[in-house]
Amino acid sequence: MAVYKTIRELSEGIKTGSTSPVELTEIFLNRLETHGPTLNSVVTITHDRAIKQARTLEKEVKEGEIRSPLHGIPWGGKDLLATAGGIPTSWGAYPLRNQQFDYDATVVSKLDEAGAILSAKLAMIELAGGMGYRQPNASFTGPCATPWNLKHWSGGSSSGSGSSVSAGLVPFAIGSETWGSILSPANNCGVSGLRPTYGRVSRYGAMALSWTLDKLGPLCLTADDCGLVLEAISGYDPNDPSTDNEAWKYTPM
């Protein structure tokens, strides 16, 4: 069963042929559809885009091409990341639920290049808490629950990212943090969250809350998984002048 396996384990299965990008994508799309409504953690399931990506990546595997350890691995993105192709980006706000962009955020593009498969846009507190919030229902999808106890909040504002990884709806997710919004749901949901150093990851295409504090980072099952994802999404981006020119590579201890 692919659920609750680490990125390295899933990647090894793809390399050896014991699983495939299409098989993994179908498993996690089904879990998103089945369990997402219970947790209030999913805004949009990107089914068509995910299946199309998976088929292309599966063909590459058969031809001996593996882009990275993320090749063929499904993921979910907090719904403040711009996504092209008619996929809405709500910023967690009901009035913006049909908002669309004609480009992908840099983080989305980098994960595409690494071979990760965008499978869902995940719930968040409206406007990432920019209007203030003191209760879990500040999200038009409803209070986002931790799978450990459906009566407990998964935390803000990357609530859907934490819940979805913890419940095995996606192997990893991207959240954003201005002041605790990656680490809070990671703590509440029992997963690993990584708040990158400012400038490590481009924020181009992500809703801005505070230019001097906003950061994008992974939520995963393990710290090792976080390192693999951070390597894929980090790096200089001319569209975000705050990004660092220094290259960074993940080296496990």
PEQUI-V517754 format. One record per pair of residues at least 4 apart in sequence whose ideal C-beta (glycine too) atoms are under 7 Angstrom apart, sorted by the first residue. I is the first residue (numbers start at 1). J is the second residue. Records with the same first field share a line. If there is no record, write none. Layout:
I = J, J
This chain:
2 = 10, 19, 24, 27
3 = 31, 168
4 = 168, 221
5 = 9, 10
6 = 221, 222, 224, 225
7 = 11, 69, 70, 73, 171, 172, 225, 228
8 = 12, 69, 224
9 = 13
10 = 14, 24, 73, 171
11 = 15, 69, 71, 73
12 = 16
13 = 18, 19
14 = 19, 20, 21, 61, 71, 72
15 = 66
19 = 23, 24
20 = 24, 58
21 = 25, 54, 57, 58, 61, 72, 117
22 = 26, 54, 55, 58
23 = 27
24 = 28, 72, 73, 74
25 = 29, 50, 51, 54, 74, 117, 119
26 = 30
27 = 31
28 = 32, 74, 119, 169, 170
29 = 33, 45, 47, 50, 119
30 = 34
31 = 35, 168, 169
32 = 36, 42, 45, 119, 120, 169
33 = 45
35 = 39, 167, 169
36 = 41, 42, 169
39 = 144, 145, 147, 163, 167
40 = 123, 141, 142, 143, 144, 145
41 = 122, 123, 144, 160, 163, 164, 169
42 = 120, 122, 123, 160, 164
43 = 79, 90, 121, 122, 123, 141
44 = 87, 88, 120, 121
45 = 119, 120
46 = 50, 87, 118, 119, 120, 121
47 = 51
48 = 52
49 = 53, 85, 87, 118
50 = 54, 74, 117, 118, 119
51 = 55
52 = 56
53 = 57, 117
54 = 58, 72, 117
55 = 59
56 = 60
57 = 61, 71, 72, 115, 117
58 = 62
59 = 63
60 = 65
61 = 66, 72
66 = 71
67 = 71, 114, 115
68 = 114, 115, 232
69 = 228
70 = 111, 114, 115, 116, 228, 232
71 = 115
72 = 115, 117
73 = 116, 117, 171
74 = 117, 119, 170, 171
75 = 111, 116, 117, 118, 119, 170, 171, 172, 173
76 = 119, 120, 122, 161, 164, 170, 173
77 = 81, 108, 118, 121, 122, 173, 174
78 = 122, 124, 158, 160, 161, 174, 175, 176
79 = 89, 90, 91, 92, 121, 122, 123, 124
80 = 89, 91, 124, 128, 176, 206, 207
81 = 89, 105, 107, 108, 174, 205, 206
82 = 89, 101, 103, 104, 105, 205
83 = 87, 89, 101, 104, 108, 121
84 = 101, 102, 103, 104
86 = 100
87 = 121
88 = 97, 98, 99, 100
89 = 99, 100, 101, 121
90 = 96, 97, 99
91 = 96, 127, 207
92 = 124, 125, 126, 127, 128, 139, 140
93 = 126, 127, 140
94 = 140
97 = 140
103 = 205
104 = 108, 109, 205
105 = 204, 205, 206
106 = 110, 202, 204, 205, 237, 239, 240
107 = 111, 174, 201, 202, 216, 233
108 = 112, 118, 205
109 = 113
110 = 114, 232, 233
111 = 116, 232, 233
114 = 232
119 = 170
120 = 170
122 = 160, 161, 164, 173
123 = 139, 141, 144, 159, 160
124 = 128, 139, 157, 158, 159, 160
125 = 129, 133, 138, 139, 156, 157, 159
126 = 131, 138, 139, 140
127 = 131
128 = 157, 176, 178, 181, 207, 209
129 = 133, 156, 157
130 = 209
133 = 138, 156
136 = 143, 144, 153
137 = 142, 143
139 = 144, 159
143 = 153
144 = 153, 154, 159, 160, 163
145 = 150, 152, 153, 154, 163
146 = 152, 153, 154, 163, 166, 188, 189
147 = 163, 166, 167
148 = 152, 190
153 = 188
154 = 159, 162, 163, 185, 188, 189
155 = 159, 162, 184, 185, 187, 188
156 = 181, 184
157 = 181
158 = 162, 175, 176, 181, 182, 185, 219
159 = 163, 185
160 = 164
161 = 165, 173, 174, 175, 185, 219
162 = 166, 185, 186, 188, 189, 191, 219
163 = 167, 189
164 = 169, 170, 173
165 = 170, 172, 173, 191, 219, 220, 221
166 = 189, 190, 191
172 = 218, 219, 220, 225, 229
173 = 219
174 = 216, 218
175 = 181, 182, 185, 217, 219
176 = 181, 206, 214, 215, 216
177 = 181, 182, 183, 195, 215, 217
178 = 209, 210, 213, 214
179 = 213
180 = 184
182 = 186, 193, 195, 217, 219
183 = 187, 193, 195
184 = 188
185 = 189, 219
186 = 191, 192, 193, 219
191 = 219, 220, 221
192 = 220, 221, 222, 223, 225, 226
193 = 217, 219
194 = 217, 218, 226, 230
195 = 215, 217
196 = 200, 201, 215, 217, 230, 234
198 = 215
199 = 242, 243, 244
200 = 234, 244, 248
201 = 215, 216, 217, 233, 234
202 = 237, 239, 240, 243
203 = 214, 216, 240
204 = 237, 239, 240
206 = 216
208 = 214
209 = 214
210 = 214
217 = 230
218 = 226, 229, 230
220 = 225, 226, 229
221 = 225
223 = 227
224 = 228, 252
225 = 229
226 = 230
227 = 231, 250, 252
228 = 232, 250
229 = 233
230 = 234, 250
231 = 248, 249, 250
234 = 248
235 = 247
236 = 243, 244, 245
237 = 243
